[in-house]
Amino acid sequence: MEIIPEAQLILVGGGDGLNLLRQIVAESPARDNIRVLGFVPEDDMIDIWTRSHVFVQPSWKEGFGLVYIEAMRHGLPVIASRQDAGQEINIDGETGFNVDLDDPETLVTRIVELLSDRAKASRMGAAGVARWKEHFRFSAFRARLSAILDHVTDGNCP
């Protein structure tokens, strides 16, 4: 909090570890800058996406990463990990950063970098929106699936 004192960490989502997370936050010296919201209904998420500057979810076990796609759709640069599916969605250095969870200093450095350099964060957010449009919105999925089905029905499939 000393580097960017106005920064706020907003934690959204439920799960078995929510009470432990709240306890850890309560004991943190940065507790006044951290809000643990828990589960947030989809309609209320729009306000959170709009007010956010960076999306950070460095996970060990994210299976696919729909939430990374959602952050990109809202124009946020993404910080994901190299240890899970986030790196399949997030393009390191382009739509955000993928960090090694065994190197927590790099995670801190990347967060500070994006919060300090709004122009870079904006460029990465715009690249994320472009990636979402090209690869992850429904019309992009439909076009890819149609091409596969056309290929199969034309007898070109082994």
Disulfide bonds with the S-S distance in Angstrom:
none
